[in-house]
Amino acid sequence: MKQPLLHRVLEGDEEAIALFGGAENCAVIDWRDGPAEIVAAIAAFLPDGYLTIGSVTTSSCELLVRDKSPVTAPLSSKAIQENLLFSINHAIQPEYEARQFPPLDGDSYSIFVASRSVWSDIERGNPEATEELFLSTRRLAAYWGKSYFARMLSKR
């Protein structure tokens, strides 16, 4: 991640916002990606070998995080990607955190993965921009877990 680009994003620079959600700065999750692709995309922004995927069944997958117990992530029929992102985020915390970068919402998600210290600096220096530009995986999963009509009536 390039700090000057992130600073420009937090300042509201439209050009920087358009650049930030790309694969150089964020894990890009395509709507067709399955558990292995999602874990690999997030893992690319973590230290080598920090996050890997274990066994995968139709109902769950195992998340393996260095020096931690395996985490079983449910793969429900509703909001599979969003719930998996929530489980991954839970597994990598407190050392790291992943949040969606919604300005580039479309057929894919841009997920910004950073250390807890980076997130603390962002939140301390730009609380309003943080709230506006980054969506927690908990809120993302909750939003997509709602019915179609409930989503139409709610804000992320």
N, C-alpha and C positions, 0 to 999 in steps of 0.2 A: 504494500500500500504506500502510496506517495502522500506524505503529510501535506505538502502544499496544495495538492488537489483536494484532499479532504477539507482543508481550511477553506478553500474556495467554495466547496459544496455547502459547508455550514454557514457561509456568508450569503448564500442564495444565488451564486453565479450559475446562470442557466446552462452555459457551455460546460462547466465543470460537472453539473448534475447529469447532463447527457452522457458525459464520458465515464462518470464514476460507476455506473451500474454494469459496466462491461466485465468480461472475464478476467481482466488484469487486476481488478480491485475487489470483485465480488464473486461468490460461487453462483453460477448461473444454472438454475434448475428448470429444465424444460418440462412442459406439462406431461410429456410422455415418459419421463425418467422414472425408473423403478428404484427400489431401496439401494441397490449396489451403486447406481449412478449418483444418487443423492449423497450417500455417504462419501463417495470418492470426491465429489465436487466440494463438499465442506472440508474434507481431510486435506485437500490441496492447499488450504489456507492455515493449516496447523503444522506443528513440527512433524517431520517424517515419522511415520509409524504411530503417531499419537492416537488417531482414530481409525479403526478398521471395522469391517463388517464380519460377523461370524455367520452362524447358520441362519438361513432364511426359509420360512414356511409360508403358506398362504395366509396365515393369521398373525405372524410376528417375524421380527428379525432381531438378531443379537448385535448390540453395539459394544465394541471392545475399545476401551479407552485405557491408555498406558497407566499402570499403577492403580487402577480402580477395578472394582467388581464389574462383570458384564451387566449390561442393561438390556432387558427385553423390551423392545418397542412394538406395541400392538399395531397391526396393519388392518384397521377396520375398513369396511367398505365405503365409509364416508370420510372425506377429507384425509385420504391416505398420506399424501405428500405433506400436508400441513401438520398432521399429527406426528409424522416421522421427524419433521424439522423440529417440532417441539421436544420430542424425545432426545434427539441429538443434542439440542441446546442444553437440556437438563443434564445429559451425560458429560458434556465438556465443561460445565460450570463447576467451581467458581473461577477456574483459571482463564477460561475463554467464554465468549458469548457470541451468538449469531442472531442477527436481526434482519428483517426484510427491508430493502431499500425500495419503497413503493413508487417513487416517481417514474420508474421504468416498468410499471406493471403492464402485463400483456399476456402472451402465451407462455411466459416463463417468469420465474422469480429471480431477483438479484438479492443474494443474501450476503451481507457484510459480516465477516467473521474477524473478531479482534480480541486481543487480550483484555482482561478486566481493567487493567490500568489505562488502556486506550479509551475504553468506554467511560471510565470515571472522568478522564480529562475532557472528553466530548460533553458529557452531561454537566460537568461543573462549568465549563466555558460557554456552552451554548444550549441551555436546557430547552428553550423554545424550538430551536432547529432540530434538536434530538427528537423531540416529541413529534414534530411535523415530518421529518425525513426518514425516521426509522421505526418500524413496527415490530414489537416483540413477537416471538414465535408463539407465545401463549395467546395473544390477541389474534394472530393470524389463524391459528387452529380453531379458536372459538368462533371467529367470523365464518369460516368455511364449514363449520359443524352445524350451522343454523340452516333452516329450510330456505328455499329460494326466496319466498316472500319476506321472511324475517331479514334476510340479507338486503333486500331492496329497501327496507325501512330503517336499516341501521347504518351507522358509520363505522369504519374500521377504527 
